[in-house]
Amino acid sequence: MSGSSKYPQEFRREAVALARSASRPLAQVARELGVNHETLRTWVRAADRAESAAASGGDAAERELRALRKRVAELEKEKEILRKAAAYFAQEMDR
């Protein structure tokens, strides 16, 4: 996609929202907005891809969070075992 466009980003977002919510065909919505129907179709597809990528990114973040929480739990168990072992051996050294 080119760096500049004759259509502001806000107009694109609103056009996509209108195209998604309208019960009319995409070509008719585009005509009403004064935009080429293929341009509007491209905007809708780009918005769909962006939302899909955001959703899958959220899933990855959730998986990472679960993995990190599991690792923290493992480390806490190891720390507790080591603390008990240190206390046991300190007690043995006193005897």
N, C-alpha and C positions, 0 to 999 in steps of 0.2 A: 504494500500500500504506500502511496506517495506521502511525503511529509506534510503537504498542505492540501486543503480541500476548499471548495467554494461553499461547503455546508458546514456550519459550526457543529461542534460535538454535541451540544445540547439538542440541536435540531435533529441530529441523527438518533440520539437516545429516544426522543419523543416520537419520532417516526417509527422506530422499531417497536416501541410500546403500542402505538396505534395499530400497526400492522398485525401484531400478535393478538390484540384484543378485538379487532374488527371482525365482523361476520362477513365482510365483503372480501372479494378476491384481492390478492396482493397487487395486481396490476391496477385495479380500480383505486386502491388506497394511494398508490404511487401517483396516479394521474391527478387525484385530488390534491396531493401535496406538491405537484409540479416537479416530480422527480422521475427519472427513468426507472421502470419497474425492475430492471436488472441491478441497478444501483441499490434500490431498497432491498432486494433479495440478498445482495452481498452484505449489506449492513446487518440484516437479520441473521444470516449465517455466521458472521463474525461475532455477533453478540452471543449466539448459541455456543460457539467454540469457546469464547471467553468464560461463559458461565460453567461450561463443562470442565474446563481446565481449573477453574476456581474450586469447583466441587471435588474434583479428584485430588487437588492439593490439600483440601481439608481432610480427606480420607487418609492421605499420607501423614499428615500432622497427627491425626488421631492414633495411627499405628505407631508412630514414633513415640508419642506420649505414653502409650501402653507399654512399649518396650522399655522405656526409661524408668517407668514406675516399677516394672518387674525387676530391673537391674538394681534399683535402690533397695527394694525388699531383700534381694539376695545379699547385697553388701551389708545391710543392717543385721542379717542373720550371721554373716561371717564375723562382723564386729562383735556381736554378742558372744559367739563361741570363743573368739580370741580373748575377750575380757574375762570370761570364766576360766579359760586355760591359764591366763596370767595370774589370776587370783589363786588358783590351785597350786601352781608352781611356786608362787611367793609363800604360800602356807607351808609347802614342803621344805623350802629353804630355811624357814624359821625353826624347824624341828631338829 
